[in-house]
Amino acid sequence: MTTSAAPAPAPAEASAARSRWVALGVLATGMLMTILDGSIVTVAMPAIQSDLGFTPTGLSWVVNAYLIAFGSLLLLAGRIGDLIGRKRMFLAGTGVFTVASLLAAAATSPGVLIAARFLQGAGSAMASAVSLGILVTLFTEPRERGRAIAVFSFTGAAGASIGQVLGGVLTDALTWNWIFFINLPIGVAAILVALPALPADRGLGLKAGADVLGALLVTSGLMTGIYAVVTIEEYGAGSAHTLGLGALALALLAGFLVRQARAANPLMPLRILRSRTVSGANLVQMLTVAAMFAFQILVALYLQKVLGYSASQTGLAMLPAAAVIGAVSLGVSARLGARFGERNVLLAGLALLVGVLGLLTRVPVHASYVTDLLPVMLLAAGGGLALPALTSLGMSGAKEADAGLASGLFNTTQQIGMALGIAVLSTLAAARTESLTEAGRPAPEALTSGYHLAFAVGTALLVAAFTVTLTVLRTTKTPKLPA
């Protein structure tokens, strides 16, 4: 008896598969530009301040302007992408970001650079808001989708570390302007490849959700709230400025939810929040991202201000973290998710990340990289487990018609978490450091103690994320895969 070999994939199927992976490459490139731009700027801040004459307070707006535009427009951009077509929104956003990068590179005054950074944030929001929505509609088979999300998540996770290395190299070798010029060829290439590679979609039409009042409420609410958060360090958490703007933001967002419950064509159909998995995953992401700010940024500050590392040395010191995150997210996360369920993989990743920040609460003033910091970098592999699993869960409860909205919501909670992490953890660290400095402690010791407090709070946030995952999220069931 003879057995026939399995039929080879049809040429059309093979071509479609290649097209999907090329499209994933475009989406990942867009994500890389967004994340890279957020971290590459932090290394070049001293050079920007010296060249353009920023005041210490004004310099923070090089970051804040981007964060406010990005975080406040994601939800709106995601829904508009569902209505007019996600491909159109991605192309428009990438174009806006690329043009804004040219304006930022050519800036000769603080005002021009801040305006360009706000425009960059808007372009990033337009492109990022629909990226996950395009991805989940391209990859419908569970195992393929798991691999695609792993690639996408790795790009975001590694972008911060790459940005710190690249920012240091470009600033030291050339000038700070090149951290923006580098976006031009990447953006143009992404648009040229995206035109044929991304699937064309007509969208639902503006009549399906043209809620102008809802758009104004959610955008102004998010913008006010993020502005209040990023200025906490300047005005104080208990100031009238912070509390007043926070109350206004909550009122605007509450008005938005009431509007969505009553509108005939809501901008954000509230059915998306009824999914326990979607709501829980977004809450877990907000807590996780807020905590991991302590790792991405405060560790870099510790390396430079306490241990005396240069910008390039700091980026290289953090490369092992990017390497292990990449190895885990690209190599094993999708397989583990298919075998054990995304929820269980997320729990394992969060447990490792608790270990990362837990160890950092004990890092000494005169640390050895090999014994004190390298183990921390290696435990960051937990990010390679947690991020893809969290992304899968955050998108799993959305219908195809709401994919752009779910993508925008997921990215919005990410940005809110980042803004909260920046405001709360950096404020706590600065307050502890100032208190110890006034008491006569040496600067390295005072700084380290401030970072210890931030790492401890970050650990508590990760424990809260673990608890929410355990109690709110349900175990995902995946089809049994062939051996």
The 8 nearest C-alpha neighbors of each residue, nearest first, counted from 0:
[[1, 2, 3, 4, 5, 6, 7, 482],
 [0, 2, 3, 4, 5, 6, 7, 8],
 [3, 1, 4, 0, 5, 6, 7, 8],
 [2, 4, 5, 1, 6, 0, 7, 8],
 [3, 5, 6, 2, 7, 1, 8, 0],
 [4, 6, 7, 3, 8, 2, 9, 1],
 [7, 5, 4, 8, 3, 9, 10, 2],
 [6, 8, 9, 5, 4, 10, 13, 12],
 [9, 7, 13, 12, 10, 6, 11, 5],
 [8, 10, 12, 11, 13, 7, 6, 14],
 [11, 9, 13, 12, 14, 8, 15, 7],
 [10, 12, 14, 9, 13, 15, 8, 16],
 [13, 11, 15, 9, 14, 10, 16, 8],
 [14, 12, 16, 10, 15, 11, 8, 17],
 [13, 15, 11, 17, 16, 12, 10, 18],
 [16, 14, 18, 12, 13, 17, 11, 19],
 [15, 17, 13, 19, 18, 14, 12, 20],
 [18, 16, 14, 20, 19, 15, 21, 13],
 [17, 19, 15, 21, 16, 20, 196, 22],
 [20, 18, 22, 16, 17, 21, 23, 15],
 [19, 21, 23, 22, 17, 18, 24, 16],
 [20, 22, 24, 18, 23, 19, 17, 196],
 [23, 21, 19, 25, 196, 20, 24, 197],
 [24, 22, 20, 26, 21, 25, 27, 19],
 [23, 25, 21, 27, 22, 26, 28, 20],
 [24, 26, 28, 22, 23, 27, 189, 193],
 [27, 25, 23, 29, 28, 24, 130, 30],
 [26, 28, 30, 24, 29, 151, 25, 23],
 [29, 27, 31, 25, 26, 30, 24, 32],
 [28, 30, 26, 32, 27, 31, 25, 33],
 [29, 31, 27, 33, 28, 32, 155, 34],
 [32, 30, 28, 34, 29, 33, 158, 35],
 [33, 31, 35, 29, 30, 34, 36, 28],
 [32, 34, 30, 36, 31, 35, 123, 29],
 [35, 33, 37, 31, 158, 36, 32, 159],
 [36, 34, 162, 158, 32, 37, 38, 33],
 [37, 35, 33, 39, 34, 38, 32, 40],
 [36, 38, 34, 35, 39, 40, 33, 159],
 [39, 37, 162, 159, 40, 35, 41, 36],
 [38, 40, 162, 166, 163, 36, 41, 35],
 [41, 39, 43, 38, 42, 37, 44, 36],
 [40, 42, 44, 43, 38, 39, 37, 163],
 [41, 43, 40, 44, 166, 39, 167, 163],
 [42, 44, 40, 46, 41, 45, 175, 170],
 [43, 45, 47, 41, 46, 42, 48, 40],
 [46, 44, 48, 47, 43, 49, 42, 41],
 [45, 47, 49, 48, 44, 43, 50, 175],
 [48, 46, 44, 50, 45, 49, 51, 43],
 [49, 47, 53, 45, 52, 46, 51, 50],
 [48, 50, 46, 47, 52, 51, 45, 53],
 [49, 51, 47, 48, 52, 46, 53, 107],
 [52, 50, 108, 48, 53, 49, 47, 109],
 [53, 51, 48, 49, 50, 54, 109, 47],
 [54, 52, 48, 58, 57, 51, 109, 55],
 [53, 55, 57, 56, 58, 52, 48, 59],
 [56, 54, 58, 57, 53, 59, 48, 52],
 [57, 55, 54, 58, 59, 60, 233, 53],
 [58, 56, 54, 59, 60, 55, 53, 61],
 [57, 59, 55, 60, 53, 56, 61, 54],
 [58, 60, 61, 57, 62, 56, 63, 55],
 [61, 59, 63, 62, 64, 58, 57, 113],
 [60, 62, 59, 113, 58, 63, 64, 116],
 [63, 61, 60, 65, 64, 59, 66, 37],
 [62, 64, 60, 66, 65, 61, 67, 59],
 [65, 63, 117, 60, 67, 66, 62, 116],
 [64, 66, 120, 117, 116, 63, 68, 62],
 [65, 67, 63, 69, 64, 68, 70, 62],
 [68, 66, 64, 70, 69, 65, 222, 225],
 [69, 67, 120, 121, 65, 71, 66, 117],
 [70, 68, 120, 124, 66, 121, 67, 71],
 [69, 71, 414, 67, 411, 68, 72, 66],
 [70, 72, 221, 222, 218, 68, 69, 73],
 [73, 71, 75, 69, 74, 70, 124, 76],
 [74, 72, 124, 407, 76, 128, 75, 411],
 [73, 75, 407, 77, 408, 76, 72, 411],
 [74, 76, 78, 72, 77, 73, 79, 214],
 [77, 75, 79, 73, 125, 74, 78, 72],
 [76, 78, 407, 404, 403, 128, 80, 74],
 [77, 79, 404, 81, 80, 75, 76, 403],
 [80, 78, 82, 76, 81, 77, 83, 75],
 [79, 81, 85, 84, 77, 78, 82, 88],
 [82, 80, 78, 403, 79, 202, 84, 85],
 [81, 83, 203, 202, 204, 79, 205, 80],
 [84, 82, 202, 80, 204, 81, 79, 201],
 [85, 83, 202, 80, 201, 200, 87, 81],
 [84, 86, 80, 88, 87, 129, 81, 89],
 [87, 85, 89, 88, 84, 199, 90, 197],
 [88, 86, 90, 85, 84, 89, 91, 83],
 [87, 89, 85, 91, 86, 80, 90, 92],
 [90, 88, 126, 86, 92, 87, 91, 93],
 [91, 89, 93, 87, 92, 88, 94, 190],
 [92, 90, 94, 88, 89, 93, 87, 95],
 [91, 93, 122, 125, 126, 95, 89, 94],
 [92, 94, 96, 90, 95, 91, 126, 122],
 [93, 95, 91, 97, 92, 96, 90, 98],
 [96, 94, 122, 92, 98, 97, 93, 99],
 [95, 97, 122, 119, 99, 93, 94, 98],
 [96, 98, 100, 94, 99, 186, 95, 183],
 [99, 97, 101, 95, 100, 96, 94, 102],
 [100, 98, 102, 96, 119, 115, 101, 97],
 [101, 99, 103, 97, 179, 98, 102, 96],
 [100, 102, 104, 98, 99, 103, 180, 105],
 [101, 103, 99, 105, 100, 104, 115, 106],
 [104, 102, 100, 106, 112, 115, 105, 101],
 [105, 103, 176, 101, 179, 102, 106, 180],
 [104, 106, 102, 103, 101, 107, 176, 112],
 [107, 105, 103, 112, 111, 104, 108, 102],
 [106, 108, 105, 51, 111, 109, 112, 50],
 [107, 109, 110, 111, 51, 106, 112, 52],
 [110, 108, 112, 111, 51, 113, 53, 107],
 [111, 109, 113, 112, 108, 114, 106, 115],
 [110, 112, 114, 113, 108, 109, 106, 115],
 [111, 113, 115, 103, 109, 106, 114, 110],
 [112, 114, 116, 110, 115, 111, 61, 109],
 [115, 113, 117, 111, 116, 112, 110, 118],
 [116, 114, 118, 112, 103, 99, 117, 113],
 [115, 117, 119, 113, 65, 118, 114, 64],
 [118, 116, 65, 64, 120, 114, 119, 115],
 [119, 117, 115, 121, 120, 116, 99, 122],
 [120, 118, 96, 116, 122, 99, 117, 121],
 [119, 121, 69, 65, 68, 123, 117, 118],
 [122, 120, 118, 124, 68, 119, 69, 123],
 [123, 121, 92, 96, 95, 119, 125, 124],
 [122, 124, 120, 126, 121, 125, 127, 33],
 [125, 123, 73, 69, 121, 127, 122, 126],
 [126, 124, 92, 122, 76, 123, 128, 127],
 [125, 127, 89, 92, 123, 124, 128, 93],
 [128, 126, 130, 124, 129, 123, 125, 30],
 [127, 129, 407, 77, 73, 406, 124, 125],
 [130, 128, 403, 132, 77, 127, 131, 85],
 [131, 129, 127, 133, 132, 128, 26, 134],
 [132, 130, 134, 406, 133, 129, 135, 403],
 [131, 133, 402, 403, 129, 130, 406, 134],
 [132, 134, 130, 136, 131, 135, 137, 129],
 [135, 133, 131, 137, 132, 136, 138, 130],
 [136, 134, 138, 137, 132, 133, 131, 139],
 [135, 137, 133, 134, 138, 139, 132, 399],
 [138, 136, 134, 135, 133, 139, 19, 198],
 [139, 137, 144, 135, 136, 140, 143, 134],
 [138, 140, 144, 141, 136, 137, 135, 143],
 [139, 141, 143, 142, 138, 144, 145, 137],
 [142, 140, 144, 143, 145, 139, 477, 478],
 [141, 143, 145, 144, 140, 146, 337, 333],
 [144, 142, 146, 145, 140, 141, 138, 147],
 [143, 145, 138, 147, 141, 142, 146, 140],
 [144, 146, 333, 142, 148, 143, 147, 141],
 [145, 147, 149, 143, 333, 144, 148, 150],
 [148, 146, 144, 150, 149, 145, 143, 151],
 [147, 149, 151, 145, 150, 146, 387, 152],
 [150, 148, 146, 387, 152, 328, 147, 151],
 [149, 151, 153, 147, 148, 152, 329, 154],
 [152, 150, 148, 154, 27, 149, 153, 147],
 [153, 151, 149, 155, 154, 387, 150, 148],
 [152, 154, 156, 150, 155, 151, 325, 157],
 [155, 153, 151, 157, 152, 156, 31, 158],
 [154, 156, 158, 152, 153, 157, 31, 34],
 [157, 155, 153, 158, 154, 152, 159, 321],
 [156, 158, 321, 154, 160, 159, 155, 153],
 [159, 157, 35, 161, 155, 34, 160, 156],
 [158, 160, 162, 38, 161, 157, 35, 34],
 [161, 159, 163, 162, 157, 158, 314, 318],
 [160, 162, 158, 164, 163, 159, 165, 157],
 [163, 161, 39, 35, 159, 165, 38, 160],
 [162, 164, 314, 166, 39, 160, 161, 165],
 [165, 163, 314, 161, 167, 311, 162, 166],
 [166, 164, 162, 168, 167, 163, 161, 169],
 [167, 165, 39, 163, 169, 164, 168, 162],
 [166, 168, 311, 310, 170, 164, 165, 169],
 [167, 169, 165, 171, 166, 170, 172, 311],
 [170, 168, 172, 166, 173, 171, 167, 165],
 [169, 171, 174, 175, 167, 173, 168, 172],
 [170, 172, 168, 169, 173, 167, 174, 175],
 [173, 171, 169, 170, 168, 174, 167, 175],
 [172, 174, 169, 170, 171, 177, 175, 168],
 [175, 173, 170, 176, 177, 169, 171, 172],
 [174, 176, 170, 177, 178, 43, 47, 46],
 [177, 175, 104, 174, 178, 179, 180, 105],
 [178, 176, 180, 179, 175, 181, 174, 169],
 [177, 179, 176, 175, 181, 180, 166, 169],
 [180, 178, 177, 104, 100, 181, 182, 176],
 [181, 179, 177, 182, 183, 104, 178, 101],
 [182, 180, 179, 183, 178, 177, 184, 185],
 [183, 181, 185, 180, 179, 186, 184, 97],
 [182, 184, 186, 185, 181, 97, 180, 187],
 [185, 183, 187, 186, 182, 188, 181, 180],
 [184, 186, 188, 182, 183, 187, 189, 181],
 [187, 185, 189, 183, 188, 97, 184, 182],
 [186, 188, 184, 190, 189, 185, 183, 191],
 [187, 189, 191, 185, 186, 190, 184, 192],
 [188, 190, 186, 192, 187, 191, 25, 193],
 [191, 189, 193, 187, 188, 192, 90, 194],
 [192, 190, 188, 189, 193, 194, 187, 195],
 [191, 193, 189, 190, 194, 196, 188, 195],
 [192, 194, 196, 190, 197, 191, 195, 189],
 [193, 195, 192, 191, 196, 190, 197, 90],
 [196, 194, 193, 197, 192, 191, 198, 199],
 [197, 195, 193, 22, 194, 192, 18, 21],
 [198, 196, 193, 22, 195, 194, 199, 86],
 [199, 197, 200, 196, 86, 195, 137, 133],
 [198, 200, 86, 197, 201, 84, 85, 87],
 [201, 199, 84, 202, 198, 86, 85, 83],
 [200, 202, 84, 83, 203, 199, 204, 82],
 [203, 201, 84, 82, 83, 81, 204, 200],
 [202, 204, 82, 207, 81, 83, 201, 205],
 [205, 203, 82, 206, 202, 207, 83, 201],
 [204, 206, 209, 207, 82, 208, 83, 203],
 [205, 207, 204, 209, 208, 264, 203, 82],
 [208, 206, 205, 204, 264, 203, 209, 82],
 [207, 209, 264, 266, 265, 206, 210, 205],
 [208, 210, 205, 206, 211, 207, 266, 264],
 [211, 209, 213, 266, 208, 212, 265, 214],
 [210, 212, 214, 213, 209, 215, 266, 216],
 [213, 211, 215, 214, 210, 216, 258, 255],
 [214, 212, 216, 210, 211, 215, 255, 217],
 [213, 215, 211, 212, 217, 216, 218, 210],
 [214, 216, 212, 218, 213, 217, 219, 211],
 [217, 215, 213, 255, 219, 214, 251, 218],
 [216, 218, 220, 214, 219, 215, 252, 255],
 [217, 219, 221, 215, 220, 71, 216, 222],
 [218, 220, 222, 216, 221, 217, 215, 223],
 [221, 219, 248, 251, 217, 223, 252, 218],
 [220, 222, 71, 224, 218, 223, 219, 225],
 [221, 223, 71, 219, 225, 220, 224, 67],
 [224, 222, 226, 220, 248, 221, 225, 219],
 [223, 225, 248, 221, 227, 226, 222, 245],
 [224, 226, 228, 222, 227, 223, 67, 221],
 [227, 225, 223, 229, 224, 228, 222, 230],
 [228, 226, 224, 241, 225, 230, 229, 244],
 [227, 229, 225, 231, 226, 230, 422, 419],
 [228, 230, 226, 422, 231, 227, 225, 418],
 [231, 229, 233, 232, 228, 227, 234, 226],
 [232, 230, 235, 234, 236, 228, 233, 229],
 [231, 233, 230, 426, 235, 234, 422, 229],
 [232, 234, 230, 231, 235, 56, 229, 236],
 [235, 233, 231, 232, 238, 230, 240, 236],
 [236, 234, 231, 238, 232, 237, 233, 241],
 [235, 237, 231, 238, 241, 234, 242, 232],
 [236, 238, 235, 242, 241, 239, 234, 240],
 [239, 237, 240, 241, 235, 236, 242, 234],
 [238, 240, 242, 243, 241, 237, 244, 234],
 [239, 241, 238, 243, 242, 244, 234, 227],
 [242, 240, 227, 238, 244, 243, 239, 245],
 [243, 241, 245, 239, 244, 240, 246, 238],
 [244, 242, 246, 240, 245, 241, 239, 247],
 [243, 245, 247, 241, 246, 242, 227, 248],
 [244, 246, 242, 248, 243, 247, 224, 241],
 [245, 247, 249, 243, 244, 248, 242, 250],
 [248, 246, 244, 250, 245, 249, 251, 243],
 [249, 247, 220, 224, 245, 251, 250, 223],
 [250, 248, 252, 246, 251, 247, 253, 245],
 [249, 251, 253, 247, 248, 252, 254, 246],
 [250, 252, 220, 254, 248, 253, 249, 216],
 [251, 253, 255, 249, 254, 220, 250, 217],
 [254, 252, 250, 256, 255, 251, 249, 257],
 [253, 255, 251, 257, 252, 256, 258, 250],
 [254, 256, 252, 258, 253, 216, 257, 213],
 [257, 255, 259, 253, 258, 254, 260, 252],
 [258, 256, 254, 260, 255, 259, 253, 261],
 [257, 259, 255, 261, 256, 260, 262, 254],
 [260, 258, 265, 256, 262, 261, 257, 255],
 [259, 261, 257, 258, 262, 256, 269, 265],
 [262, 260, 258, 259, 263, 257, 265, 264],
 [263, 261, 265, 259, 264, 258, 260, 210],
 [262, 264, 265, 261, 208, 259, 260, 210],
 [263, 265, 208, 262, 207, 210, 209, 266],
 [266, 264, 259, 262, 208, 267, 268, 210],
 [265, 267, 208, 210, 213, 268, 209, 264],
 [266, 268, 265, 269, 259, 78, 404, 208],
 [269, 267, 270, 265, 271, 266, 259, 260],
 [270, 268, 271, 272, 267, 259, 260, 273],
 [269, 271, 273, 268, 272, 274, 267, 397],
 [270, 272, 269, 273, 274, 268, 397, 277],
 [273, 271, 274, 270, 269, 278, 277, 275],
 [274, 272, 270, 271, 275, 269, 278, 277],
 [273, 275, 277, 272, 276, 271, 396, 278],
 [274, 276, 278, 277, 279, 273, 472, 471],
 [275, 277, 279, 274, 472, 278, 280, 392],
 [276, 278, 393, 280, 274, 279, 275, 396],
 [279, 277, 281, 275, 280, 276, 272, 274],
 [280, 278, 282, 276, 281, 277, 275, 472],
 [279, 281, 393, 283, 277, 282, 278, 276],
 [280, 282, 284, 278, 279, 283, 409, 412],
 [283, 281, 279, 285, 284, 280, 278, 286],
 [284, 282, 464, 280, 286, 281, 285, 287],
 [283, 285, 287, 281, 282, 286, 288, 280],
 [284, 286, 416, 282, 412, 288, 283, 413],
 [287, 285, 289, 283, 284, 288, 460, 464],
 [288, 286, 284, 290, 289, 285, 461, 283],
 [287, 289, 291, 416, 290, 285, 286, 417],
 [290, 288, 420, 416, 417, 286, 287, 292],
 [291, 289, 457, 287, 288, 292, 460, 293],
 [290, 292, 294, 293, 288, 289, 287, 295],
 [291, 293, 295, 294, 290, 289, 420, 296],
 [294, 292, 297, 291, 296, 290, 295, 454],
 [293, 295, 291, 292, 298, 296, 297, 356],
 [294, 296, 292, 293, 298, 291, 297, 299],
 [297, 295, 299, 298, 292, 294, 293, 300],
 [298, 296, 300, 293, 299, 294, 301, 295],
 [297, 299, 301, 294, 300, 296, 302, 295],
 [298, 300, 302, 296, 297, 301, 313, 303],
 [301, 299, 297, 303, 298, 302, 304, 296],
 [300, 302, 298, 305, 304, 299, 303, 297],
 [301, 303, 306, 299, 300, 308, 305, 304],
 [304, 302, 308, 307, 300, 301, 306, 305],
 [303, 305, 301, 307, 300, 302, 306, 443],
 [306, 304, 443, 301, 307, 303, 302, 364],
 [305, 307, 302, 303, 308, 304, 301, 365],
 [306, 308, 303, 304, 305, 302, 309, 301],
 [309, 307, 303, 302, 312, 306, 313, 310],
 [308, 310, 312, 311, 313, 303, 307, 167],
 [311, 309, 167, 313, 312, 42, 314, 308],
 [312, 310, 167, 314, 313, 164, 309, 168],
 [313, 311, 309, 315, 314, 310, 308, 316],
 [314, 312, 316, 310, 311, 315, 308, 309],
 [313, 315, 164, 163, 311, 317, 316, 312],
 [314, 316, 318, 312, 317, 313, 311, 164],
 [317, 315, 313, 314, 318, 312, 319, 368],
 [316, 318, 314, 315, 319, 320, 160, 313],
 [317, 319, 315, 321, 320, 316, 322, 160],
 [320, 318, 322, 321, 317, 376, 323, 377],
 [319, 321, 376, 318, 322, 323, 379, 317],
 [320, 322, 157, 318, 324, 319, 323, 325],
 [323, 321, 319, 325, 320, 324, 326, 318],
 [322, 324, 326, 380, 325, 320, 321, 327],
 [325, 323, 383, 380, 321, 327, 322, 326],
 [326, 324, 322, 328, 323, 327, 153, 329],
 [325, 327, 323, 330, 329, 324, 328, 322],
 [328, 326, 383, 330, 331, 324, 325, 329],
 [327, 329, 383, 332, 149, 325, 330, 326],
 [330, 328, 326, 149, 327, 325, 150, 331],
 [331, 329, 327, 326, 328, 332, 333, 325],
 [330, 332, 334, 327, 333, 335, 328, 329],
 [331, 333, 328, 335, 384, 334, 327, 336],
 [332, 334, 145, 336, 146, 335, 331, 337],
 [335, 333, 337, 331, 336, 332, 338, 142],
 [334, 336, 338, 332, 337, 333, 339, 331],
 [335, 337, 340, 341, 333, 334, 339, 338],
 [338, 336, 334, 335, 340, 477, 339, 333],
 [337, 339, 335, 336, 340, 334, 477, 479],
 [338, 340, 336, 335, 337, 343, 341, 344],
 [341, 339, 336, 475, 342, 343, 337, 338],
 [340, 342, 336, 388, 344, 343, 475, 345],
 [343, 341, 345, 474, 344, 340, 346, 475],
 [342, 344, 346, 345, 341, 340, 339, 347],
 [343, 345, 341, 347, 346, 342, 336, 384],
 [344, 346, 385, 342, 348, 343, 347, 388],
 [345, 347, 343, 349, 344, 348, 350, 465],
 [348, 346, 344, 350, 345, 349, 343, 351],
 [347, 349, 381, 385, 384, 345, 351, 350],
 [348, 350, 352, 346, 351, 347, 345, 353],
 [349, 351, 347, 353, 348, 352, 346, 354],
 [352, 350, 381, 354, 348, 353, 349, 378],
 [351, 353, 355, 349, 354, 350, 381, 379],
 [354, 352, 350, 351, 355, 356, 458, 357],
 [353, 355, 357, 351, 352, 356, 358, 350],
 [356, 354, 352, 375, 353, 357, 358, 378],
 [357, 355, 359, 358, 454, 458, 353, 354],
 [356, 358, 354, 359, 360, 355, 353, 458],
 [359, 357, 356, 360, 355, 361, 354, 362],
 [358, 360, 356, 362, 361, 357, 454, 355],
 [359, 361, 451, 358, 357, 454, 362, 455],
 [362, 360, 359, 358, 363, 451, 357, 371],
 [361, 363, 359, 360, 371, 366, 358, 364],
 [364, 362, 366, 365, 361, 447, 371, 444],
 [363, 365, 366, 444, 447, 443, 305, 362],
 [364, 366, 363, 367, 306, 305, 362, 443],
 [367, 365, 363, 364, 371, 368, 362, 306],
 [366, 368, 371, 370, 369, 365, 372, 363],
 [367, 369, 372, 371, 370, 373, 366, 316],
 [370, 368, 373, 367, 371, 372, 374, 366],
 [369, 371, 367, 368, 372, 373, 374, 366],
 [372, 370, 367, 368, 369, 366, 373, 362],
 [371, 373, 368, 375, 374, 369, 370, 376],
 [372, 374, 376, 369, 375, 368, 371, 377],
 [375, 373, 377, 376, 372, 378, 371, 370],
 [376, 374, 372, 378, 355, 373, 377, 379],
 [377, 375, 320, 373, 379, 374, 378, 319],
 [376, 378, 374, 379, 375, 320, 380, 373],
 [379, 377, 380, 375, 376, 355, 351, 381],
 [378, 380, 381, 377, 376, 320, 382, 352],
 [381, 379, 324, 323, 378, 383, 382, 377],
 [382, 380, 348, 351, 379, 384, 383, 352],
 [381, 383, 385, 380, 384, 379, 386, 324],
 [382, 384, 328, 324, 327, 380, 381, 385],
 [383, 385, 348, 381, 382, 332, 386, 328],
 [386, 384, 345, 348, 382, 388, 383, 387],
 [385, 387, 389, 388, 382, 384, 383, 152],
 [388, 386, 149, 390, 389, 152, 148, 385],
 [389, 387, 341, 391, 385, 390, 386, 345],
 [388, 390, 386, 392, 387, 391, 385, 393],
 [389, 391, 393, 387, 392, 388, 386, 394],
 [392, 390, 388, 394, 389, 393, 395, 387],
 [391, 393, 395, 389, 390, 394, 280, 388],
 [392, 394, 277, 390, 280, 391, 395, 389],
 [395, 393, 391, 392, 397, 396, 405, 390],
 [396, 394, 392, 397, 393, 391, 277, 276],
 [395, 397, 394, 277, 274, 276, 398, 393],
 [398, 396, 395, 394, 402, 401, 405, 271],
 [397, 399, 401, 400, 402, 396, 395, 271],
 [398, 400, 402, 401, 397, 136, 132, 135],
 [399, 401, 398, 402, 81, 203, 403, 397],
 [402, 400, 404, 398, 399, 403, 397, 405],
 [403, 401, 132, 399, 405, 404, 400, 397],
 [404, 402, 132, 77, 129, 406, 81, 405],
 [403, 405, 77, 78, 407, 401, 406, 402],
 [406, 404, 408, 402, 407, 403, 409, 401],
 [405, 407, 403, 409, 131, 404, 132, 408],
 [406, 408, 128, 77, 74, 404, 73, 410],
 [409, 407, 411, 405, 74, 406, 410, 404],
 [410, 408, 406, 411, 412, 407, 281, 405],
 [409, 411, 413, 407, 408, 412, 406, 414],
 [412, 410, 408, 414, 413, 409, 70, 73],
 [413, 411, 415, 285, 414, 409, 410, 416],
 [412, 414, 410, 416, 411, 415, 285, 417],
 [413, 415, 417, 411, 70, 416, 412, 418],
 [416, 414, 412, 418, 417, 413, 419, 411],
 [417, 415, 285, 289, 419, 413, 414, 288],
 [416, 418, 414, 420, 289, 415, 419, 288],
 [417, 419, 415, 421, 420, 416, 414, 422],
 [420, 418, 416, 422, 417, 421, 423, 289],
 [421, 419, 289, 417, 418, 423, 424, 422],
 [420, 422, 418, 419, 425, 423, 424, 417],
 [423, 421, 419, 229, 420, 425, 426, 228],
 [422, 424, 426, 420, 425, 419, 421, 427],
 [425, 423, 453, 427, 426, 420, 421, 422],
 [424, 426, 428, 427, 423, 421, 422, 429],
 [427, 425, 429, 423, 424, 232, 428, 422],
 [428, 426, 424, 430, 425, 429, 423, 431],
 [427, 429, 449, 425, 431, 450, 426, 430],
 [430, 428, 432, 426, 427, 431, 425, 433],
 [429, 431, 433, 427, 432, 428, 426, 434],
 [432, 430, 449, 434, 428, 429, 433, 427],
 [431, 433, 445, 449, 429, 446, 435, 430],
 [434, 432, 436, 430, 435, 431, 429, 437],
 [433, 435, 431, 437, 432, 436, 430, 438],
 [436, 434, 438, 432, 437, 445, 433, 440],
 [437, 435, 433, 440, 439, 438, 434, 445],
 [436, 438, 434, 439, 435, 433, 440, 432],
 [439, 437, 435, 436, 440, 434, 433, 441],
 [438, 440, 436, 437, 441, 435, 442, 434],
 [439, 441, 436, 435, 438, 445, 442, 444],
 [442, 440, 444, 443, 445, 439, 436, 435],
 [441, 443, 445, 444, 446, 440, 436, 432],
 [444, 442, 305, 446, 445, 441, 447, 364],
 [443, 445, 447, 441, 442, 446, 364, 448],
 [446, 444, 432, 442, 448, 435, 447, 443],
 [447, 445, 449, 443, 432, 448, 444, 442],
 [448, 446, 450, 444, 449, 445, 443, 451],
 [447, 449, 451, 445, 450, 446, 444, 452],
 [450, 448, 428, 431, 432, 446, 452, 447],
 [449, 451, 453, 447, 428, 452, 448, 454],
 [452, 450, 360, 448, 454, 449, 453, 447],
 [451, 453, 455, 449, 450, 454, 428, 456],
 [452, 454, 450, 424, 456, 455, 451, 428],
 [455, 453, 457, 451, 452, 456, 356, 360],
 [454, 456, 458, 452, 457, 453, 360, 451],
 [457, 455, 459, 453, 458, 454, 452, 460],
 [456, 458, 290, 454, 460, 455, 459, 453],
 [457, 459, 455, 461, 456, 460, 356, 353],
 [458, 460, 462, 456, 457, 461, 463, 455],
 [461, 459, 463, 457, 458, 462, 286, 290],
 [460, 462, 464, 458, 463, 459, 287, 353],
 [461, 463, 465, 459, 464, 460, 466, 458],
 [464, 462, 460, 466, 461, 465, 467, 459],
 [463, 465, 461, 283, 467, 462, 466, 286],
 [466, 464, 462, 468, 463, 467, 461, 349],
 [465, 467, 463, 469, 468, 464, 470, 462],
 [468, 466, 464, 470, 471, 469, 465, 463],
 [469, 467, 472, 465, 466, 471, 470, 464],
 [468, 470, 466, 467, 471, 465, 472, 346],
 [469, 471, 467, 468, 466, 472, 473, 465],
 [472, 470, 467, 468, 469, 279, 473, 275],
 [473, 471, 468, 276, 279, 470, 469, 474],
 [472, 474, 475, 471, 342, 276, 470, 469],
 [473, 475, 342, 340, 476, 472, 343, 341],
 [476, 474, 340, 341, 473, 342, 477, 392],
 [475, 477, 340, 474, 478, 337, 341, 339],
 [476, 478, 337, 479, 475, 340, 141, 338],
 [479, 477, 480, 476, 337, 141, 142, 338],
 [480, 478, 477, 481, 337, 338, 476, 482],
 [479, 481, 478, 482, 337, 338, 142, 477],
 [482, 480, 479, 478, 142, 338, 337, 334],
 [481, 480, 479, 338, 334, 337, 478, 142]]
